[in-house]
């Protein structure tokens, strides 16, 4: 039998075990959509291609399994921001986009652009399918590249004539690989000599620090990280802007390796004699490995599961190519063989500093009188978590809203608050991903409540995606930190402009809660702190997609305060 190229595409993804597809249905997508329907792979139709991409990214981050975003030729440009966001978090989303016919390539064909070249810098692999009979081959290659070594998004461009043309349904079954099913990606095993050299350095350290990155998450090694920290009494920090590896309530976890958002990390790094970064990059978040963030006297060790990532960590004193799990196993073996002699003094000192920091941050929150009755954004984030349960998911989106919420999460964790998990924007701090990520979390944890804390600017950037929550009956709660503008930018301007004012960053008074009511959801306006926790509880209990619109007073966050200098610096970079 012959089937369309779109059906071959769907069957190839079915062979790989893909469980979910996100799209904005268009004429180009129809053959593939028919194939997904026949393969019984669920498809969610999003209101915008960027939303489809963010939904796929969020779903992939939650499940750690590749997900497909399918859009037409005209939707390719709309999906680019989602590619960038996925690229920053190493999320193995497979973007399938339409392109001009092969027959008229280079002659101004149907909606023709050089999509492969445009997507290349934003993906791990970008390529055009050159023949319908090779569709299974291209999907197999894309899947393996997305999940192997240094994970990341990939892009497949499918010409419209290949999508609609018919081909033998058994094509490629007579060539290797005969088995097209999903297989576990290969993992790097450390060279014994390199591993021993690194272990010797770590064993002699008196004040070691472990910094975990997204490579630990994608390799599924976060439980081993926690076990290493417990058995070896090493304090653990998380790279900023990346998937949380340990819950803030876990006693071995200290907070972000961010000297502005979590001040005690500065003391830990300054005093450490060995910093062990696992599954992370020496990028701007880590000051590229340079002093004063990591002192010259400190031995900097980078452990990564792919050579691509090690190439970005050339500044390290020691590098080790190893799957994070294999490296943690080696550390645990040291403890088992009594080769580890470090006591708990260093670990306890970091715990003590965390406790002092928590109390200081709470004490520094201005009172209602100082804020003219409005609510401080840190208080908003703390109170929202108080209304949540142990299995609930928290999603964060925004500029200062993100910064303050990260601080609140650490404070709440110190006080014993447990959460199911946390999602937030990645390296590029892209506004507008929150609603999509919240929906993705709800899709995979339907028995848990999912609460998004979003800045008003962030919601305006991606709030249209909330329609998917109504459409798919996936109720989420959106708490909007409504300070009436792009507060993070306003604060930078006020410290940069000679007039000490801000410009072109204000919004009108937007009734976000009424918007949700108009869509069929629940909405509530909060103007004082005592109203907030009951309002969030009522929103959760409504069982509807809900909005709690909170009037807040913009307050400069520590990261903006510490990294902006009037008339000299304008951004956190």
Order of alpha helices (4+ residues) and beta strands (2+ residues): beta-alpha-beta-alpha-beta-alpha-beta-alpha-beta-alpha-beta-alpha-beta-alpha-beta-alpha-beta-alpha-alpha-beta-beta-alpha-beta-beta-alpha-beta-alpha-alpha-beta-alpha-beta-alpha-beta-alpha-beta-alpha-alpha-beta-alpha-alpha-beta-alpha-beta-alpha
